[in-house]
Amino acid sequence: MPGFARKFGRMMITFLALVTFAATMYLILGNLPMVARDTYDALAATTQRAQAQGQLKPRLAFAALWVLIFALSCF
């Protein structure tokens, strides 16, 4: 029954992928306040450091370029 084995293998891979996705989402959403706080702290520190070095505008322009590239790649 090679056809059954192939279908079972595909179902098992799909099941493992869904379980991994669900576990990852559970961990991320469970720690969302901490992730948001850490992200805010990192962005605030980076922004202050870039502003103190006079590099805020070039870095914001570079970030905007990457956002534009990713946004255009969706269409």
FENNOR-V482505 format. One record per residue. PSI is psi in degrees with one decimal (* if undefined). D_LAST is the distance of its C-alpha to the last C-alpha in Angstrom with 1 decimal. Layout:
# FENNOR-V482505
psi,d_last
PSI,D_LAST
PSI,D_LAST
This chain:
# FENNOR-V482505
psi,d_last
63.5,43.2
-30.8,40.5
-39.8,37.9
-42.5,38.6
-39.8,38.3
-45.0,34.9
-40.1,33.7
-39.4,35.3
-42.4,33.7
-41.5,30.2
-38.4,31.1
-41.3,32.6
-43.1,29.5
-43.8,27.3
-46.1,30.0
-38.4,30.2
-42.6,26.4
-39.2,26.5
-42.6,29.6
-43.7,28.2
-45.3,25.1
-42.4,27.5
-41.2,29.9
-46.0,27.3
-38.7,26.0
-44.9,29.7
-41.1,30.6
-49.1,27.7
-29.5,28.2
-29.1,31.9
22.4,31.9
-43.0,29.2
-40.5,31.7
-40.6,32.8
-43.1,29.3
-42.1,28.4
-46.3,31.8
-40.6,31.4
-44.2,27.9
-45.4,29.4
-42.0,32.4
-44.0,30.5
-38.4,28.3
-44.7,31.4
-42.1,33.4
-41.5,30.8
-43.5,30.4
-42.8,34.2
-42.2,34.7
-38.2,32.2
-39.6,33.7
-31.0,37.2
-3.5,36.3
22.3,34.7
14.6,31.3
-48.2,29.4
-46.6,27.6
-37.9,26.5
-38.0,25.3
-37.4,23.3
-40.5,21.8
-43.3,20.9
-41.2,19.4
-36.4,17.3
-45.9,16.1
-38.9,15.0
-42.2,13.3
-42.3,11.4
-47.1,10.6
-38.2,9.4
-42.3,7.4
-26.0,5.6
-15.1,5.5
-16.9,3.8
*,0.0
